[in-house]
């Protein structure tokens, strides 16, 4: 999809010039042609900028000048709006010198750091943390294919996942200091012994998970990407295999192609068709087959075979284009599919349970298609920012209200937030976290009967949150001025696929930030809050999950998960009832279940790359014992305990003591002499309600505690290990890593926060569940010397215009 740029007001910036853009009155794009020079430019740089930008209530985007169209590829987008853009004419800005001087390629491989006089820099089009571009993905795939030892091996190769092999932290610091704006040498620790000559960053690397369908083998590949830019210059891509490793006794995540093939295989299987005829279904087009990973319950599910156990549903003869087929679960049929050879290897029609009758309330589409009536009193609500947004974007780098960070994306985690820092005036750029992401999800069900006891999905490790992400819709998923980022993946057969508008970045009004009125004078000061939100949504079978990172003007970061979608239901025989769920409609019930999310937070509070100077303290509010120091029996206080090592840092939430955790820098203090820190403040939470011997806890032992703390290790990313699908090993991943009991009193810290929701379904959750929210916050605790939000400017009355973004067009009324 080519996004038109005809109504975007902003700036384009690269290392050589600033280009202003102005609005056009109309768009002339026809028949897929570019409507303006901006489209040509955005097409040539889409892999570098990562997506498109839209005004949520706007129909067009502005053109660029011809100077913009002729600018070199690799430009970086700056969403800063200047007053001169109000001029109907397009202002031309003279070019300015580049911050990066070209350097000749060395005859021998250059080292990133070489002592000696002077500085020699080479321009780089991709930051070390930028997600892989489509060109880089294609290079990595071609390199692995070419390395196949035999035609049979090459023919059986399937690509499960390809991601950026993220570099060491000092490489990121080097890039931020000298190679990418805003050029911050202070973030890179200088070496002793003289000045530093900078030649180039090391080549980027891709990490691939490859499955061989013919041999049922899984391997990990590391590919160095060289001259990936060459195709744009009429040359050829090159890649080099750095390593390949066969991983025994594992199964990689399932792929959507496999799911589609599995559904077709089951629907074509003769005994299955006969079983459906017994239930009154002859038309296989009505049948829905949802393949689920089998988990691990015994040697029968060992990773020697690649297995799926589908759940079956059936639509009715409805004319609704999006009929809710989950309203008619088919129970009593046991199917096991060999996903390697794509054939049914076990089948049994165990019990004839009648299909639930069609529920008249099952559909959720608009009134004209679901047979209902929609509300008529909902008036339009528009989000207008006449001066544009307050954030700036350069490639994947974001700046907003003193915050700066980088956007990343992986097939497994989805949205990743890198290099979170805060610009604190005279104290400069202060680091908060190196990497924030959601690394796993587990959804265990509480019904002990078949098939529900097997419903224990590891949605990240078995399927992939990023691979199941949506292309977001303007005006529905996000409002206002929007910066979109695309996501690029490999498909099962090695093609490159793009999810357009996958990540949404926009500002939101968030009510009152702070307020006080002097009761003596009647004078008041009040500030409105706004937040910057980066988010994406994904669908895993019946459920939808939205993952949000909110940044606030008071220095707070909020992680939020929004759950919606359709309940996973079971069928009831006439007169049957089950205590392990809620009856939703005649013949339908929704089992109780839990949703668990794992956030991995590599904190870096006031730390430079390479520094290991953070620690974690647990804070509990204690009641003072009666005595001379508490004669009125009203005293309580906060008690802090340092978590000294990993085995001592397996902790649980305790709302009775207002328990929270603070990550402190052991070498930096605030104006009162306290260590600077950031507080992890839990939201509502729970622990697994399954018994300690539950089979799914073999793979999900990390759910037994709400907080784990480890020393940073680049290879410790996923709490259930790299391959949770059909994993027979007990406690692999996080529970095994902490057995090293590494010291935490002064270290590079990783917090693993596990939070969950216990879902006892309601009738109001049907036919589609209203959003339920959960999450946590990271709040400054002694990080600043006073409130960082005190400098937010006041709002202004609507009649006089609003310097915070309102155009004054809304009405004031007194009821």
C-alpha positions in Angstrom: 0.0 0.0 0.0 1.5 3.4 -1.0 0.6 6.0 1.6 -0.1 9.4 0.2 1.8 12.2 1.9 -0.3 15.1 0.7 -1.5 16.5 4.0 1.5 16.0 6.3 3.0 19.1 7.8 6.5 18.4 9.1 10.2 18.4 8.3 12.4 15.9 6.6 16.0 15.9 7.9 19.1 14.1 6.9 22.7 14.8 7.6 22.9 17.5 4.9 19.8 19.7 4.9 16.5 20.5 6.4 13.6 20.4 4.1 10.3 22.1 4.9 7.0 20.8 3.6 3.6 22.6 3.3 0.1 21.4 2.8 -1.5 20.8 -0.5 -5.2 21.5 -1.1 -5.9 18.3 -2.8 -4.4 15.0 -3.8 -3.9 14.0 -7.4 -2.9 10.4 -6.9 -4.6 8.2 -9.5 -4.3 4.6 -10.4 -1.4 3.8 -8.0 0.8 6.6 -9.4 2.7 8.9 -7.0 0.6 12.0 -6.3 3.6 14.1 -5.3 7.3 14.1 -4.9 6.9 13.2 -1.3 5.5 9.8 -2.3 8.5 9.1 -4.4 10.8 10.0 -1.5 8.8 8.0 1.1 8.9 5.0 -1.3 12.6 5.1 -1.6 13.2 5.5 2.1 10.4 3.4 3.6 12.7 0.7 4.9 14.7 3.4 6.7 11.9 5.5 8.2 10.0 2.4 9.2 6.5 3.4 8.2 4.1 6.3 7.4 2.5 9.2 9.2 -1.1 10.3 9.3 -3.3 12.9 10.8 -6.1 11.0 12.3 -8.9 13.2 11.0 -7.2 14.3 7.8 -7.8 13.0 4.3 -4.5 14.1 2.7 -0.8 14.7 3.3 1.4 17.5 2.1 3.9 17.4 -0.7 7.6 18.0 -0.5 9.6 20.4 -2.5 11.6 19.1 -5.5 14.7 19.5 -3.4 13.2 16.9 -1.1 12.6 14.5 -3.9 16.1 14.7 -5.1 17.6 14.3 -1.6 19.6 11.2 -1.0 18.0 8.0 0.3 18.2 7.3 3.9 16.6 10.5 5.2 15.3 10.6 8.7 11.9 12.0 9.5 11.5 14.9 12.0 8.0 15.6 13.2 8.8 19.1 14.4 6.5 21.7 13.1 7.8 25.3 12.5 5.9 28.5 12.3 7.1 29.1 8.8 4.9 26.2 7.6 1.9 28.4 8.1 3.2 30.3 5.0 1.4 29.0 1.9 4.7 29.1 0.0 7.3 26.5 0.5 10.3 27.9 2.1 13.6 26.8 0.7 16.4 26.2 3.2 20.1 26.2 2.1 22.0 23.1 2.7 24.2 22.8 5.7 27.3 20.8 6.2 27.0 17.2 7.1 27.9 16.0 10.6 29.3 12.8 9.0 32.3 13.0 6.6 32.7 10.2 4.1 35.7 7.9 4.6 37.4 5.5 2.2 36.9 1.8 2.9 40.0 0.4 4.8 41.9 -2.3 3.1 41.7 -4.4 6.3 38.7 -4.8 8.5 38.4 -1.6 10.6 38.0 -1.7 14.3 35.3 0.5 15.8 37.9 2.2 18.1 41.4 3.1 17.1 43.7 5.3 19.2 45.3 8.2 17.4 44.8 11.8 16.3 41.7 13.0 14.5 38.3 11.5 13.8 37.2 9.7 10.7 33.5 8.9 10.4 31.5 6.8 7.9 27.9 7.4 7.3 25.5 4.5 8.2 22.0 4.3 7.0 20.8 1.9 9.7 21.3 2.4 13.4 22.6 -0.8 15.2 19.2 -1.2 16.9 16.9 -0.6 13.8 14.8 -3.6 13.0 16.0 -5.5 9.9 14.9 -4.0 6.6 13.2 -6.1 3.9 16.5 -6.0 2.0 18.5 -7.3 5.0 15.9 -10.0 5.6 16.2 -11.1 1.9 20.0 -11.1 2.2 20.0 -13.3 5.3 17.6 -15.8 3.8 19.5 -16.0 0.5 22.7 -16.6 2.5 21.3 -19.4 4.5 19.7 -21.0 1.5 23.0 -20.9 -0.4 24.8 -22.6 2.5 22.5 -25.7 2.3 24.7 -28.8 1.8 22.4 -30.6 -0.5 19.4 -29.9 -2.7 17.2 -31.9 -0.3 18.3 -29.8 2.6 17.6 -26.6 0.7 14.2 -27.8 -0.5 13.1 -28.7 3.1 14.3 -25.4 4.6 11.5 -23.3 6.3 12.1 -20.0 8.0 10.5 -19.6 11.4 12.0 -16.3 12.5 14.6 -13.8 11.5 15.6 -10.9 13.9 18.3 -8.4 14.3 21.1 -9.9 16.4 21.3 -6.9 18.8 24.9 -5.7 19.3 26.7 -5.2 22.5 25.8 -2.1 24.5 29.1 -0.3 23.7 28.3 -0.5 20.0 24.9 1.2 20.6 26.7 3.9 22.6 29.2 4.5 19.9 26.4 4.9 17.3 24.5 7.3 19.5 27.6 9.3 20.3 29.1 9.8 16.8 27.1 8.4 14.0 23.4 9.3 14.5 21.7 12.5 15.6 21.5 14.2 18.0 25.1 13.1 18.4 25.8 12.7 22.1 29.4 11.9 22.8 28.7 12.0 26.6 26.9 8.6 26.3 30.1 6.9 25.2 32.7 6.3 27.9 36.1 7.6 26.7 39.1 5.4 26.9 42.3 6.4 28.6 45.4 7.1 26.6 44.4 9.7 24.1 41.7 10.7 21.6 39.6 8.2 19.8 39.5 7.7 16.0 36.1 6.4 14.8 36.0 4.6 11.5 32.9 2.6 11.3 30.4 0.5 13.2 30.6 -3.2 12.9 28.3 -4.9 10.3 24.8 -5.7 11.4 23.9 -9.3 12.0 20.7 -11.3 11.5 19.8 -14.3 13.7 17.5 -16.9 12.1 15.6 -19.9 13.4 15.3 -22.4 10.6 13.2 -25.6 10.5 13.8 -28.4 8.1 10.5 -29.9 7.1 12.1 -33.0 5.6 14.4 -33.9 8.6 12.4 -32.3 11.5 15.5 -30.5 12.6 15.8 -27.0 14.0 18.9 -24.8 13.7 20.1 -21.4 14.7 22.0 -19.3 12.1 24.0 -16.1 12.6 24.5 -14.1 9.4 26.7 -11.0 8.9 25.0 -8.5 6.6 27.5 -6.7 4.3 26.7 -4.4 1.4 23.0 -4.7 2.0 22.7 -1.2 0.5 24.2 -2.2 -2.8 21.0 -3.2 -4.6 19.7 0.4 -4.4 23.0 1.3 -6.2 22.6 -1.3 -8.9 24.9 -3.9 -7.2 24.4 -7.1 -5.3 23.7 -8.0 -1.7 26.2 -10.0 0.3 25.9 -11.9 3.5 28.3 -14.2 5.4 27.4 -17.1 7.6 29.1 -16.6 11.0 27.7 -19.7 12.6 25.1 -22.4 12.4 24.0 -24.7 15.1 21.7 -27.7 15.1 19.5 -27.6 18.3 18.4 -31.1 19.3 15.2 -32.1 21.0 13.2 -28.9 20.3 10.3 -27.7 18.2 10.2 -24.1 17.0 7.1 -21.9 17.0 4.3 -22.7 14.6 3.7 -20.7 11.5 0.4 -19.4 10.0 1.1 -21.3 6.8 1.2 -24.5 8.9 -2.1 -23.6 10.6 -3.8 -23.1 7.3 -2.5 -26.4 6.0 -3.5 -28.1 9.2 -7.1 -26.8 8.8 -7.3 -28.1 5.2 -5.8 -31.5 6.2 -8.4 -32.0 9.0 -11.3 -30.9 6.8 -10.3 -33.3 4.1 -9.9 -36.3 6.4 -12.7 -38.8 5.8 -13.5 -39.9 9.4 -13.7 -36.3 10.4 -16.2 -35.5 7.7 -18.3 -38.5 8.8 -18.1 -37.3 12.4 -19.4 -33.8 11.3 -22.2 -35.4 9.4 -23.4 -37.1 12.6 -23.7 -33.6 14.0 -25.7 -32.4 11.0 -22.8 -30.6 9.1 -22.2 -31.5 5.5 -20.6 -28.2 4.3 -17.0 -28.1 5.3 -16.9 -24.4 4.4 -18.7 -23.8 7.7 -16.1 -25.7 9.8 -13.3 -23.8 11.6 -10.2 -25.7 12.7 -8.0 -23.8 15.1 -4.7 -25.7 15.5 -3.2 -25.5 19.1 0.2 -26.6 20.1 0.0 -29.8 22.2 2.2 -28.6 25.0 4.0 -31.4 27.0 2.2 -33.9 29.2 4.0 -37.2 28.5 6.6 -38.7 26.1 3.8 -38.9 23.5 4.2 -35.1 23.0 8.0 -35.2 22.9 9.6 -32.9 20.3 10.6 -35.9 18.1 7.4 -35.2 16.3 5.9 -31.8 15.4 2.3 -32.0 16.7 -0.9 -30.0 16.9 -4.2 -30.7 18.5 -7.0 -28.7 16.9 -10.1 -27.2 18.4 -13.2 -27.4 16.2 -15.9 -24.8 15.7 -18.7 -24.5 13.2 -20.6 -21.6 11.7 -24.3 -21.6 10.8 -25.8 -20.8 7.4 -25.7 -17.2 8.3 -25.5 -14.3 5.8 -23.3 -12.3 8.2 -19.9 -11.8 6.5 -18.1 -12.1 9.9 -20.2 -14.6 11.7 -18.9 -15.6 15.1 -18.1 -19.2 14.5 -16.7 -19.6 18.1 -20.3 -19.6 19.2 -20.6 -23.2 18.1 -17.8 -25.4 19.6 -17.6 -29.0 18.4 -16.7 -31.3 21.3 -16.2 -35.0 21.6 -13.8 -35.3 18.6 -10.2 -36.0 19.3 -7.7 -35.1 16.5 -3.9 -35.2 16.5 -2.0 -33.9 13.5 1.6 -34.5 12.5 2.6 -31.1 11.3 5.8 -32.2 9.7 4.1 -34.6 7.2 0.7 -32.8 7.5 -1.4 -35.8 8.2 -3.9 -36.9 10.8 -2.2 -39.5 13.0 -4.9 -39.9 15.7 -8.6 -39.6 15.4 -11.5 -40.6 17.6 -15.1 -39.6 17.8 -15.4 -40.1 21.5 -18.7 -38.6 22.4 -21.6 -37.2 20.5 -22.3 -33.8 22.0 -25.0 -31.9 20.1 -23.9 -28.6 18.6 -25.2 -25.6 20.5 -28.2 -24.0 18.9 -27.4 -20.8 17.0 -27.3 -18.0 19.5 -29.1 -14.9 18.2 -26.7 -12.7 20.2 -23.6 -14.3 18.8 -22.5 -11.7 16.2 -20.7 -8.4 16.8 -20.7 -6.6 13.4 -22.6 -3.4 12.6 -26.4 -3.5 12.9 -27.2 -4.0 9.2 -25.3 -7.3 9.2 -25.9 -8.7 12.6 -29.7 -8.0 12.6 -29.6 -5.5 15.5 -29.9 -1.8 16.0 -26.9 0.5 16.6 -27.0 3.6 18.8 -28.0 6.9 17.1 -26.8 9.4 19.7 -23.0 9.1 19.3 -21.7 12.5 18.0 -18.3 12.8 16.2 -15.3 13.3 18.5 -12.3 14.7 16.7 -8.7 15.0 17.9 -7.2 18.2 16.4 -3.6 19.4 16.7 -3.4 22.4 14.4 0.3 23.0 15.1 1.1 19.3 14.7 2.4 16.9 17.3 5.0 17.6 19.9 7.1 14.5 19.1 10.0 14.2 16.7 10.9 11.0 14.8 14.2 10.3 13.0 14.1 6.8 11.6 13.2 4.8 14.6 14.4 7.3 17.1 11.7 9.3 19.0 11.9 12.5 21.1 9.0 13.9 23.1 8.8 16.1 26.1 12.4 15.4 27.3 12.0 11.7 26.7 13.9 9.9 23.9 14.0 6.3 23.0 14.1 4.0 20.0 11.3 1.8 18.5 12.1 -1.8 17.7 10.0 -4.8 16.7 10.5 -8.6 16.6 8.3 -11.4 15.4 8.2 -12.9 18.9 7.9 -9.9 21.3 6.3 -7.4 19.0 7.1 -3.9 20.1 10.4 -3.3 21.8 11.5 0.0 23.4 15.3 0.7 23.4 17.5 3.2 25.0 15.0 5.1 27.2 16.5 8.3 28.5 15.3 11.7 29.9 16.9 15.1 29.1 17.2 16.7 32.5 18.5 20.2 31.8 21.9 20.8 33.2 22.2 17.2 34.3 22.1 16.2 30.6 20.7 13.0 29.1 20.0 10.5 31.9 19.4 6.9 31.1 16.4 5.0 32.5 16.3 1.7 30.7 18.2 -0.1 28.0 15.5 -2.4 26.7 11.8 -2.9 27.5 9.5 -5.6 26.0 6.9 -8.3 26.7 8.7 -11.6 26.2 6.0 -14.2 27.0 2.3 -14.8 27.6 0.7 -17.9 29.2 -3.0 -18.5 29.2 -3.9 -21.6 31.4 -7.6 -22.7 31.6 -9.2 -24.1 34.8 -11.5 -26.8 33.4 -10.0 -30.3 34.1 -12.0 -31.9 31.2 -11.0 -32.6 27.7 -10.1 -30.5 25.7 -9.8 -27.6 28.0 -7.2 -28.8 30.4 -4.8 -28.8 27.4 -5.5 -25.1 26.7 -2.3 -23.6 28.1 -1.1 -21.3 25.3 2.4 -19.8 25.3 1.3 -17.1 22.9 4.8 -15.5 22.4 6.9 -18.7 22.4 4.6 -21.0 20.5 3.1 -18.5 18.0 4.7 -15.0 18.2 3.1 -11.8 19.2 4.8 -9.7 16.5 4.0 -12.2 13.7 0.3 -12.0 14.6 0.2 -8.2 14.8 -2.4 -6.1 12.9 -2.2 -3.4 10.4 -3.8 -0.6 12.5 -6.7 1.5 11.2 -6.6 5.3 11.4 -9.5 6.7 13.5 -10.2 3.3 15.1 -7.1 2.0 16.7 -5.4 5.5 17.1 -6.6 9.1 16.9 -4.9 12.4 16.2 -1.5 12.9 14.5 -0.1 9.4 14.0 3.3 8.1 13.2 3.1 4.5 11.9 5.9 2.1 11.8 5.8 -1.0 9.4 7.0 -4.4 10.5 9.0 -6.7 8.2 9.2 -10.5 8.6 10.1 -13.7 6.8 7.2 -16.0 5.9 7.5 -19.8 6.2 9.0 -20.3 2.8 11.5 -17.4 3.0 9.6 -14.6 1.4 9.6 -11.1 2.9 6.3 -9.8 4.2 5.4 -6.4 5.6 2.7 -5.5 8.1 2.0 -1.9 7.2 1.1 0.6 10.0 1.9 -2.1 12.6 3.1 0.2 15.4 1.2 3.4 16.3 2.8 6.4 17.9 0.6 9.3 19.0 -0.2 11.7 21.8 -3.2 11.5 24.1 -4.7 14.0 26.5 -4.8 12.4 29.9 -6.8 14.7 32.1 -5.3 16.7 35.0 -1.6 16.5 35.5 -1.6 18.6 38.7 -3.7 21.3 40.4 -3.8 23.5 43.4 -6.1 26.3 44.4 -5.2 28.7 47.3 -8.2 28.9 49.5 -7.3 32.3 50.8 -6.8 34.1 47.5 -9.0 31.8 45.3 -6.2 31.7 42.8 -5.5 28.3 41.1 -2.9 26.7 39.0 -3.8 23.6 36.9 -2.0 21.7 34.2 -3.4 19.2 31.8 -1.5 16.0 31.3 -0.6 14.4 28.0 1.2 11.2 27.2 3.0 9.7 24.3 1.8 6.2 23.4 3.5 3.5 21.4 1.4 0.4 20.8 0.5 -2.5 18.7 -2.3 -5.1 18.6 -2.2 -8.8 17.8 -4.7 -11.6 17.4 -3.9 -15.1 18.7 -6.8 -17.4 17.6 -9.9 -16.0 19.5 -8.3 -13.3 21.7 -6.9 -9.9 20.9 -4.1 -8.2 22.9 -3.0 -4.6 22.7 0.4 -3.8 24.2 1.0 -0.2 25.1 4.0 1.8 26.4 2.9 5.2 27.7 5.4 8.0 28.5 4.2 10.9 30.8 5.4 14.4 31.4 6.1 13.7 35.1 8.8 11.1 34.2 6.5 8.1 34.6 6.4 5.1 32.2 3.3 2.9 32.1 3.1 -0.6 30.6 -0.5 -1.5 29.7 -2.1 -4.6 28.2 -5.6 -4.4 26.8 -7.4 -7.7 26.4 -10.4 -8.1 24.1 -11.7 -10.6 21.5 -13.9 -13.6 21.8 -14.1 -16.1 24.7 -12.9 -19.7 24.1 -16.1 -21.7 24.7 -17.2 -25.2 25.4 -20.4 -27.1 24.5 -22.8 -28.5 27.1 -25.0 -31.5 26.8 -28.7 -30.9 27.4 -29.2 -30.5 31.2 -25.4 -30.4 31.9 -23.7 -27.7 34.0 -20.1 -27.2 34.9 -18.7 -25.4 37.9 -15.5 -24.5 36.1 -17.0 -21.8 34.0 -20.0 -19.6 33.2 -23.0 -20.4 31.1 -23.1 -17.8 28.4 -26.0 -19.0 26.3 -28.0 -22.2 25.9 -25.6 -25.1 25.4 -22.5 -22.7 25.7 -20.2 -22.1 28.6 -16.9 -20.2 29.0 -14.3 -21.9 31.2 -12.4 -19.9 33.9 -8.9 -19.0 32.9 -6.0 -16.7 33.6 -3.8 -14.4 31.4 -0.2 -14.0 32.4 2.2 -11.5 30.8 6.0 -11.3 31.3 7.7 -8.0 31.0 11.5 -8.0 30.7 13.0 -4.7 31.8 16.7 -4.2 31.4 17.1 -1.2 33.6 19.9 1.3 33.3 19.1 4.0 35.9 21.6 6.8 35.5 24.0 4.3 33.9 26.3 4.6 30.9 26.8 1.5 28.7 29.2 -1.0 30.4 28.4 0.3 33.8 27.1 -2.1 36.4 25.9 0.2 39.1 22.2 -0.6 39.7 20.7 -2.5 42.6 17.1 -3.4 43.6 15.5 -2.8 46.9 12.2 -4.2 48.1 10.0 -1.7 50.0 7.3 -2.8 52.4 5.3 -0.4 54.6 5.4 -1.7 58.2 3.3 -0.9 61.2 5.2 0.4 64.1 4.9 -1.7 67.3 3.2 -0.1 70.2 5.6 1.5 72.6 7.3 4.7 73.6 7.9 5.6 69.9 4.3 4.9 69.0 2.2 6.1 72.0 -0.7 7.0 69.8 -0.6 3.7 67.8 -0.7 5.5 64.5 2.8 5.1 63.3 3.9 3.2 60.2 7.0 3.5 58.0 8.6 2.2 54.8 11.3 -0.4 55.2 13.8 -1.1 52.3 15.6 -4.4 51.9 18.3 -4.9 49.3 17.9 -7.9 47.1 21.4 -9.2 47.3 21.4 -12.2 44.8 19.2 -13.9 42.3 17.9 -16.6 44.6 16.9 -14.0 47.1 15.2 -11.9 44.5 12.3 -14.3 43.7 9.5 -12.1 45.1 5.7 -11.8 45.1 3.4 -8.8 45.3 1.9 -7.9 48.7 -0.8 -5.3 48.5 -1.2 -5.5 52.3 2.2 -3.9 52.7 2.1 -1.7 49.6 5.1 -3.7 48.3 7.1 -2.2 45.5 10.6 -2.4 44.2 13.1 0.4 43.4 16.0 0.2 41.0 18.7 2.5 42.3 22.0 3.8 41.0 24.6 3.0 43.6 26.9 6.0 42.6 24.5 8.8 41.8 22.6 10.9 44.4 20.0 13.6 44.4 20.1 16.9 46.2 19.2 15.3 49.5 21.9 12.7 49.2 19.6 9.8 48.4 20.4 7.3 45.6 18.5 8.1 42.4 16.1 5.4 41.3 13.0 4.3 39.5 10.2 2.4 41.2 8.4 -0.6 39.8 4.8 -0.1 41.0 2.6 -3.2 40.6 -0.9 -3.0 39.4 -3.6 -5.7 40.2 -2.0 -9.1 40.0 -2.3 -12.8 40.8 -0.4 -16.1 40.8 -1.3 -19.3 39.1 -4.4 -21.0 40.6 -3.4 -24.4 39.3 -1.8 -27.0 41.6 2.0 -27.1 42.0 2.1 -30.3 40.0 0.1 -29.0 37.0 1.8 -30.1 33.8 1.9 -26.7 32.2 4.0 -25.4 35.1 6.8 -27.7 34.0 7.3 -25.2 31.1 6.0 -22.1 33.0 7.8 -22.4 36.4 8.6 -18.6 36.1 4.9 -18.0 36.9 5.4 -19.0 40.5 6.7 -15.6 41.4 5.7 -12.1 40.4 9.2 -10.7 40.3 12.6 -12.2 39.4 15.8 -10.2 39.2 18.9 -11.3 37.2 22.2 -10.0 36.1 22.1 -9.0 32.5 23.1 -11.7 30.0 22.6 -11.0 26.3 21.4 -14.5 25.7 18.8 -14.6 28.5 15.7 -13.2 26.8 12.8 -15.6 27.1 11.7 -16.9 30.5 10.6 -20.3 29.2 13.7 -20.7 27.1 14.2 -20.3 23.4 11.8 -23.2 22.5 8.8 -23.7 24.8 6.8 -25.6 22.2 6.6 -29.3 23.3 9.5 -28.7 25.7 10.0 -31.8 27.9 12.6 -30.1 30.2 11.4 -28.9 33.6 12.1 -25.3 34.5 14.1 -24.3 31.5 14.8 -20.6 31.2 14.5 -18.2 34.0 14.1 -20.7 36.9 17.4 -22.4 35.7 19.3 -19.1 35.2 18.8 -17.9 38.7 20.4 -21.1 40.1 23.7 -19.3 39.3 22.7 -17.0 42.2 24.7 -14.1 40.7 25.2 -11.0 42.9 22.9 -8.1 42.5 24.1 -5.5 45.0 25.8 -3.6 42.1 25.1 -5.0 38.7 23.6 -4.6 35.3 20.0 -5.4 36.3 17.1 -7.1 34.5 13.7 -7.2 36.1 11.3 -9.9 35.1 7.8 -8.8 36.2 5.0 -11.3 35.8 1.5 -10.0 36.1 -1.8 -11.6 35.4 -5.6 -11.5 35.4 -7.9 -14.2 36.6 -10.9 -14.2 34.2 -14.2 -15.5 35.5 -16.3 -14.8 32.4 -19.5 -12.8 32.5 -22.5 -12.7 30.1 -21.3 -9.1 29.4 -18.1 -10.6 27.8 -20.2 -12.0 25.0 -20.2 -12.0 22.0 -17.0 -9.8 22.1 -15.3 -8.9 25.3 -15.0 -5.2 26.2 -11.4 -4.3 26.8 -10.0 -5.3 30.2 -6.8 -3.6 31.2 -3.8 -4.6 33.3 -0.2 -3.5 33.7 2.3 -1.7 35.9 4.2 1.6 36.1 7.8 2.7 36.3 7.9 5.9 38.4 10.8 8.1 39.3 11.8 7.7 42.9 14.4 10.3 43.9 15.5 10.4 40.3 14.7 14.1 40.1 15.3 16.9 42.6 11.6 18.0 42.4 8.6 17.3 40.2 9.7 17.2 36.6 6.2 18.3 35.6 6.3 21.7 37.2 7.5 23.3 34.0 4.6 22.1 31.9 3.0 25.4 30.6 -0.6 26.3 31.6 -3.6 25.7 29.3 -5.6 28.6 27.9 -9.3 29.3 27.7 -10.9 28.0 24.5 -12.1 31.4 23.3 -8.6 32.7 23.1 -7.0 29.6 21.4 -5.0 26.9 23.1 -1.3 26.8 23.0 -1.4 23.2 24.0 -3.1 22.1 20.8 -6.8 23.0 20.9 -8.0 25.2 18.0 -10.7 26.9 20.2 -13.5 25.6 18.0 -15.2 23.6 20.7 -18.2 25.0 22.4 -18.6 26.0 26.1 -22.0 25.4 27.6 -23.6 25.7 31.0 -26.3 23.1 31.8 
